[in-house]
Amino acid sequence: MHPNAEIVAKALLDLGASGAIVELPDSARTAQAAAEQLGCEVGAIANSLVFDADGSPLLVMTSGAHRVDTVKVAALVGAAKVRRASPEFVREATGQPIGGVAPVGHPEPIRTLVDVWLDRYDKVWAAGGHPHTVFPTSYGELLRITGGTPAEVE
C-alpha cells in the first residue's frame, strides 16, 4: 500500500471509521473514473476538494455530481475569496496529491464542509490518500471523522 494510504488507513482506524482502504487497478483522479471502477453512481463519490479561503485551506467534501459554487462557499465560511488551491498548496495542507486527497490523515486538521447531497446515499466512496485508493463511508461518518459542517455547496 502507498505510504499516504497507510497514513489514511491508520487515521480511519484511530477514528473508528467502518471502512477500509481499497486499492483500485486504475487511477481514480476523477469522480467519473472512480464511479466506473466501483460500479456506483457518480453522485456517491465524495470528492475531496481543497480550496484556498483567504490563504487558509478549506476542504469541501462534495458529491461527484456537483460543482462547488465558490461564491456560496465563501459566504458560508466568512471568507472574502475562495478559489481552487494549487497542487503545491494542496500537498502542503494535506500531504496528499490532487486526485487522491482523503478527508483525513492530514498533518493538521482542515476546516471541512460536507455536501448535504451525500446524505442521499447509504454508502459513499472517498479517496484514500492516493489516486489508486478509496474507502467506503457514509455521510454521517464523514461528518464525524472530519469534524465537518453540513452544507449546500452547489
N, C-alpha and C positions, 0 to 999 in steps of 0.2 A: 504494500500500500504506500502511496506517496506520503512523504513526511507531513505535508499540510493536511491530508486526510486523516492521518494518525492523530494530529492535534485536535481536529474537529471531533473524531471518534471519542477521544478522551473527554472533551468538553461535554459531549452528549451524554456520556456515561456519568460524569460528575453531576450533571443537571437532572439526571433521572429521566432522560428522554426515552421514548419507547422504541424508536427506530435505530437501525444500524446502517452504516455506510455500505452502499452498493457500488461496485465498480462497473462502469459501462464499457462496452467494447469500443465505442467511438466517442469522440468529444461531444459534449452537450453544452456548448457555449451559448446556445440559444434555447428559448423555451420550446420552440418547434422541434429542434433536434432531440431534446430530452423527452418530449412527449412521444415522438415517434419510436424511440428506443424502449420507452416504458409501457407503451400501449395505452396511454391515458389521454384525456383531453388537455389541450394546451393551457386551458384555464386552471388546471390542477397543478401547474408548475409554479412554485413560489420563487419568482425571480428575486435575487438579492442585488439591488441596485444601489450603488454608493454615489451620493451627491455631495457637493461642496456647498454647505449652507453658511455663508458669510465666513468661510475659512475653516469651519468645523465639519467633520464627517457626519453624514446623516445616511443611515441605511433605510431604504424603503423596500419592504418585502411586498411585492405586488404580484397579482395574478399574471401569468404569461399571456393572458388575453387582453391585458391593459397596457396603455402607455401612461406614464406618470405625468400629471399636469404640474409642472414645477412652480407655476404661479400659485396654484391652490395649495401646494405643499409648503411653499414659503409662508403663506398666510397661516397655515396650521401650526407651524413651528416658530413663528415670530421672527423670521429671517427677512432681511432686505432683499436678498437674492439667493436662489437655489439653482445650481447648474450642475450638469453632469461632471463628475470628477475625472481627472486624467488618470491613465493607468498607474502612474507613479504615486498619485495621491491615494488611489485605492489600495495599492500594495502597502504603502506606508501605514495606512489606517487599519488594514485588516490582516496584513501578512500573506494575503492570497491574491491570485491573479484575476483580472476581469474574466468572466465566463466560468469561474469556479468559486466565487465568493460565497461562503457559508454564512448562515445567520449567527453563528457562534464561533468561538475559537480564535478571537482577535486578541492582539496584545493588550488592549484596553476596551472596556465596554463602549459601544457606539449607540448614540440615540437612535431609536428604531421606530418606524411606523409600519404597521401591518395592515395591508389591504383587506377591508371587511369582505370583499368579494370571495376571498379564500374560504370563508366560513360556509360556502355553498357545497364544499367537497368534504367527504368523510376523511379522505386521505389526500394530502398534498405532498409534493416532492420538492425538496430544497437541495441546493448544491452542497457538496461535502468538502469544499476547500481546494478542489482541483477540477478542471473541466471534464474529467472522466469519472467523477464521483458524485453521488446524490444520496439522500436518505429520505425515508418516508416519515411524515409527521402529520400533525393536524393544525388547524387554525388556532385552537385553544392552546396547544402545546407551543406553537410558535410565539404566541403572546407571552407565555410563561417563561420559556427559555431565553428569550431576548429581552424581557422586561419592556416589550414594545407597547405602543399605543395603537388601538384600533383606529383606522382612518379610511376615508374615501379619498383615494389618491388619483383617480382618473379624471 
